[in-house]
Amino acid sequence: MRSPACLAAGPRVVAGLDMGFFLSSMLVLLMAMGLRLRYFSGLGLGDDLLLRNDILTIVHNGHVNFGPNGYRFTWWIPTVLTCRLFGLGEAGFITPIAVFDALGIVLVGVFARRLWGSRAGVIAALLLAVLPLDVAWSTMLASDVILSFCLALCMYFVVRAPTEDDRERRRRCCALAAVGLWLAFHAKVSAVMLVPVVAIIGWANRRALGRDALRFVWTAALLFGASALVFYVLHGNPLAPFDAELRSQGLTGREAQFHQLTAEIFKVYPRWLFLPDAFGTLVYSVYPHVLIVLAIVGALLGIRPCWPVFWWLCVLFLGMELNVQHAGGYWIVGFRNVRHGHVFTYPLVLLLTGYLTAFRARWPKAISGLVVLLLGVSLWQSIGTAMITHVAFGDLRNTTRFLATLPPKPTYSDFQVGSWFVFSGLADAGWHAQTIEENPDQRRQRLTTTTSGYLVTGGAREPYYGCIHCIPRADEVPTDRWSLVKEFPDPVPSTFWRTEPLRIWEARPAADGGAPQ
């Protein structure tokens, strides 16, 4: 671990409380959370309704549905708590994600401080604070944030253990690393991909750890054994979470044939890492690009990477990239979502911080300028990335808030608006969302014959995986049958994912031939 870009800097870390680091970290955290709340997204992802139903069952019935989320108590326990405190709305569901995201910023700062000192800790926290993927998804129902935090917690104690001179502290670090891995597993089963990383680091530091490493083994065996026993008692299968995940992704039975492996699958994560997405934003900023350049220059100058963090990033990337199964005679792969790549963010930031710290020792002014430039570019990309879902989910929120001020009537629009009737409580208040046809001609026919109700056209919906062509348009509305009630101001210029303003209409009775309002 003692390469120039990865100093196990026990002596360099200020003993006790480093007030300067503490105050700087709190300032970074306040700015980071301010940025996230300013571009708050909220509910609106495709899986949110299913996740809400799982929590609703626990809150109202005290029963845990063992679907793909039942074993994920690292997510649902804090979510049930906040939903009992704040209700089954956005505050209840998003607060745990935002809290874990804030804890992640602190943990990454502490991690970097442990390796390279207080200044590096602040740099790492700043880099994560403006990383677009983290900024945008920290205020959505993305449990991947919790997974990333638990994996980082495990790695922090794995890396710290060999540097502890006190044997009891070393053993405690080993035990806490096992707890972190167990909590990560109960956030998502993909946490098992970290096991090879832990094994590599443990073997490389076997002399420093000695028999104390067995504390990790026994603690992990106890925790995972207890989980397997519970799964076996309840479901007759100690590996039930893996089966549940495969079923939820359609990777078993007849559906498996629709998820066959193709060459394009292997391009998904590299594209997200290095290329702009469909909206023109870099969800990882330019961190991967700068990291590659620094790694090449570092190799020429004898500056090696921080090996534990390097293996952390590489093994996770390979695990996500090569996550394929053989079923039904096919090689298959599950759906790849941009938020699944959140697990790369912490090791990416730490690896980049290690190089920046090593290079800064040689060229302090140039590297300080590079850090400022990185933060500026990342802030720009973060705002662009977060703005997309901020606007899209804001349209859905504004729709239901305005409708709540009107007398209840059937409301016609695409299915995505219907989900927000549930989130907002309109469905419980007697409102009914009617899904109209996706085909524009069929939509016009429906709107021509409707005599009562409201219609929602335009605006945005879930931009990444939602149905944009399902959104009814204003030019499809027969103005002799519908009156415009409300047109909302445009928060962004017209674009492919939001082609026109959000509008709400009210149907006229068949006998009413007046002009639109």
N, C-alpha and C positions, 0 to 999 in steps of 0.2 A: 504493500500500500504506500510505501514511501517514495513514490516517484515525484518529480518536481511539481506536477499538477495534482498531486494527491498526498499531501503531507498529513500524516496522522498527528495533528498538531496539538497534542495534549499540553505541552509546555507553553504553546503560544496562546492558548485560551486563558483569558483572565479568570483567576480563581474566584468563586463566589459569584455574586451578581455584578454584571458589567452594566452599570447604569446607562452609559452611552449607547450601548447596543440595545438595551431594553427600550429606551426612549425612541431611538431611531426606528426600531421594529414596530413600535406602537404607532408611530407617525405613518410609516409605510402601510400598516394594516388599515388605519383610518382612511387613508387616501384610496387604497385598494377597494375597500368596501363601499366607499362613496362612489367610486366609478361604477361598481357593479349595481348599486341601487339606482344610480342615475339612468342606467340602461337596462333596468329590470325587465326580464322577459315574462316569467311566471308559467302558468299552465298552458298547454297547447300542443305538446308532443303527441305523437300517435299512440303511445302506450299509456298516456296519463290516465285515461278513463279506466283501464284495467287495473293500474296501480291504485287508483282511488277506491275501486271496488274492494280490493284486498284489504286496504286500511279500514274502509267502512265496515267490513265484516268483523274485524277485530274490535273496533270501537263500539259497535252496537250489539254484537253477539258474543264477543269474547272468544271467537273461533278464528284460527289461522288457516287460511286456504293453502293447501300444499300444492300450489302450481309452481311456476318457475321462480316465485318470490317468497314462498313459505319459509325456506331455509335461510333467507337473507335477513336475519334478525338484527344485524348491524345497521341495516337500513330501517326496518319497520318498527323496531322498539323506539328509537328517538322520534320517528314520524308519528307514531300513535300518541306519544307524550305531547308533542306540539299540537297535534290535532285536537286533543282533549283540552289543551290550554287555549288555542286560538280558533278552533272550529275546523270544519272540513273544507276550507277554502285555500287560497294561495298561501296565506301566512302559515297555515298549519303544515302544508306539504313542502314548501320551499325553504322554510327556516332551517331544517336540519342540513340541507345541502349547502346553504350559505354558511352555516356555522362550521361544517367540516372543511369548506373551502378556506375560511379564515384560519382555522387550525392548521391547514396545509401550508399556508403562507408562513405562519410562525415556525412550523416544523422544518420547512426547507431552509429558513434562515438559521435556525439552531443547528441543523445538519451541516450547513456550509461553515458556520462559525467553528464547529467542532473540528472540521478538517483544515480550515485555512485562516481562521481568526475572525474578529468582529466585522471588519470592513467587508470581507467576502460574504459574511452572513447577510449584511444589509443589501449588497449587490444581488445576491440570490433572491432575496425577498422581493426586491424591486423588479427583477426580471420576471418572476412568477406573477407579480401583481398586475402586469400589463401583457401577459401572454393571452392572445385572443381567445383561444379555445377555453381557457380557464375563466376568463372574464365573462364570456357569453353563457357558458353552461353552468356557471355557479348559481344562477337564479332560475334554472329550469329543473324539472324533476329528473335529474340525471344522477342516479346512484353510483355511477362510475367515479364521481368525485370522492365518495366515501371509500371505494375500493382503492383509489390512488393514495389516499391518506393512510389507510391501514398498511398498504405495501411499503410506503415510505417509513412508517413507524417501525415495521419489522426491520427494514434495511438500516435504519438509524442505529438500532441496538446491535445488529449484526456487525456493522462497521466499528461501533464503539467498543464492543467487548474485548477485542485483542489489545486495545490501547490502555485498558484499565490495569493498573498495577495491583490494586486491592482485589484479592481473590473473591471476596463476597460480592463486590460490585460487578466483577466479571461474570459471576454466576447469575446475578440478578439481570444483567443485560441479556444473557443467553435465554433466560426464562421469559423476559419481556419480548424478545424477538419472536419466540414461539407464540406468545399471546397475540402479537401483531399479525402474524401469518394466519392464525386461526380466525381472528376477526375479519381479515381480508377474505378468507374463504367464505365466511358467512355474509360477505357483501356480494361476492360473485365467485363461482367455482374456478374461474380463470386465474385466481390467485395462486393455484398450484404451479403455475409457470415460474414462480419465484423460487421454487425449491432447488432447481439446479444452481441458481445464483448463490443461494445460501450455502450449498454444498461446496461450490468452487471457493468461496471466501473462507469457509471453515477449513478446507483442506490446505489452502495457501497459508493460513495462520495456525496450523495445528500445533506448532511448538509453543506459540504464545498462549493458546487456549488450553492445551493439555486436556485433562479429563473433565475440565469445567464445561467443555462443549457438550458433554452428556446431559447437562441441565436443559439445554435446548431440546435434545432428543426426547428425554423423558417427559418434559412439559408438553411438547407437541404430541407425543404418543397418547398422553392422558387426555388432552383436549380433543384431538381428532378422534380418538377411540370413543370418548363419551358421545360425540356427535354421531358417529357411525352406529353406536348402540341405539340411540334415540331414533335414528332413521330406520333401523331394522325393526324396532318394536312397533313403530307407527306404520311403516310401509312395507315391511318384509324385505327391504333392500338397503344395505348399508351405504350404497352408492346412489341413493334415490335422487339427490340434487343433480347429478350428472344426467340421469334419465329425464328429469323434469326439464332441464335446459334443452336437451335434444328434442324433446317433444314440442316445446314451445317454439322452437325455430323451424319445425317441420322437417327435421332431419331423421325421422324414423317413419317406417311404414311406407305407404304409397306416395306420400308427399315428398319423400327424399329425392325422387327422380327430377323434381323441379328445382333442385338446388345443386345441380351438377357443377363440378369444378371446371373452370375455364381459365385461360391465360390472363384474361382481363382482371380476374380476382386478385392476382398478385400485384397489380398496379395500383390498387386502391389506396393503401396506406402510404406508399412512396409519393403518390400524387398529392395527398393531403399534407405530407411533410414538406414538400419542396415546391409545389405549384399552386397558383391561385385556384380557388374552388369555382363553382359555377357562378358565384356572385362577385368574383373578382377579388376576394380577400384571401390572405394567407393565415390560416387558422393557427399555425405555429410561428407566425411572424417570419423573420429571417433568421431565427435561431439555428435551425439545421444547416443553413447555408454558411453562416459564420463559423459554426462548429467545425464543419468540414474543412474550411480554409485554415482555421487555427490548428486543426489536427495535422494537416499536411505541412504547414510551416513548422509546427512543433516537432514533427518527425525529423525535419532537416536540422533543427536546432538541439535535438536531444531532449525535448520536453515531451514526456510520455503522458498519457491520459491517467485520470484517477481510475485505476483498474476496477475496484468494486462497483463504482457507478457505471463504468463502461459496460461491465458484464450485466448489470441490472438493465440498462437500456437495450443492449443487444439481444439478450435472451428474451425479454418481453416482446421486442419487435419480431424476432423469429417465431416466437410462440404464437403471436397474433397472426403473423403472415402465413404460417404453416399449419394453422388450426383447421385441419381437414379430417374427415372420417370416411370410412368405407361402409356403405349400407345399401342393401337392396341391389347389389351388383354394381353400384356406382361410387365414384369418389365424389364426395359432396362437401359443401362448405356452408356455414350459416351466414345470415345477413350481416353485412359490415356497415356499421353506423359510425358517423364521424365522432360521436361522443365516446365510442369504444376506445379510441386512440388517446383518451385523456390519461391513460396509464403511462404514456410516454413523457408527459409534461414535467414531472418532478425530476427524473434522472436526466432529462434533456437540459433543464435549467442548471442542475448541479454540475453536470459535465462541462457545460459552457462556462460556468463560474470558475471551475478549477483551471481551465485554460486561461481565462481572463486574469486570474490571480497570478498565475505563473508568468504570463507575458507582461503583466503590470510591473513585476519586479525588475524587468529590463527596460521597459519603455513606459514609465508611469503616465506621462502627459498624453501620449498617443492612445494608450488603452483607456484612460479616463474619458477621452473624447469619444472613443468607440462605444463605451458603455452608455454615454449620454445619447449618442446617435441611435443605438439599439433601443433604448427606452422610448425615444421619440417615435421611431418607426413602429414599434410595437403598440404604443398608445394609439397611434393613427389606425393601425389594423384592428385593434381591439374595438374601437368605436365603430368602425365599419362592420365588423362581424356581429357585435352585439346589437347594433341598430336593426338588423334584419328581423330577428325574432322579437325584439322590443316593439317594433312597429306591427308585426304580424299578429302577435298575441294581444297587443294593445287594441287592435281593431276588434278582435273578438270580445275583449273586456268592455270596450266602449259600446258595442252592440247591445250586450245584455244589460248594461247599466242604464242605457237610454230606454230600452224596452220596458224595464222595470217601472218606469214612470208613466207608462201607458196602460190602458185597460187590457187585461189578458185576452189575446186572440191567437188562433193558430198562426205560426210564423213559418214562412217558406224560405228555404235556402238550401245550401249544400249540407252534407252530413257533418262537416266540421263545426258549423255553427251549433248544431245539436249537442255536441259534446260540451260546449260552454253553457248550455242551458242547465246541464247537470252541475258543472263546476260553480256556477253563480248562484244556484239555488232556485232559479226560475222554474225548473221542472217540479220541484217540491211545492212551489207556489201555484201550481195548476197550469202553467204554460206548456204548450205542446209545440215541439219543433217538427215541421214536416219537411222531409228530404225530397227535393224535386229532382227531376231527371238530369243526368249528365249531358245528354244530347241537347244541343241548343234548340233544334226544331221542336223536340218534345217539350222542352221547357216553355217555349213560346205558346204551345198549345195549352199547357197547364195554366199558364198565367192568363190566357184569354178567357178561360172558363171559371176561374176562381172569383168568388163574389164576396168573400170575407177573409180578413186576416192581414198580416204584415208580410213584407218581402224584404230580404236583405240582399243587396247586390254590391259587387265590387269589394274593395278592401283587400286585405291579404289573409292568408291562412298559413299553416305550418309550411315553411318554405322549402325545407330540405327533402322531406319525404311525403308531403301532403299532396292533395289533388288540386292543382292550380286551375286546370281546365274545367273543374266542376263548379267553379264560382260563377253564379249568375251575373250577367252584365246588364248595364243600364239600357243598352240599345236593344235588348231582348224584351224589354218591358213595354206592353201596350199602354201608352199614356192615357188612352181613353178609358181604361179600366183601373188604373192605379194612380194614386196621388203621391207626390214626393213629400215625405214628412220631415226628413232630416238628411242633410249632406254634411259629412264631417270634413274638417280641413285636412288637406294632404300633408302628412308629416315628412314625406320624402317625394322627390319627383317621380313621375310615372316610370315604371320599370317592368321587366317581364314577369316578376313575381307579385307585382301590385300595379295592375294596368290602369286602374281608375279609382276615384275616391269611393269611400264607404258610404253607401246610401241606404236609407230605410224608407219603404213605401207602405201605403195602406190601400187595400182593395176597395173599390167603389161597388155599391150594389149595382145590379144589372140595369136598373132603371135610371141611374145617375149618369147623365151624358155631359156633365160640366167639364171645364178645362182643368188641367192639373194645377195644383197649388204652386 
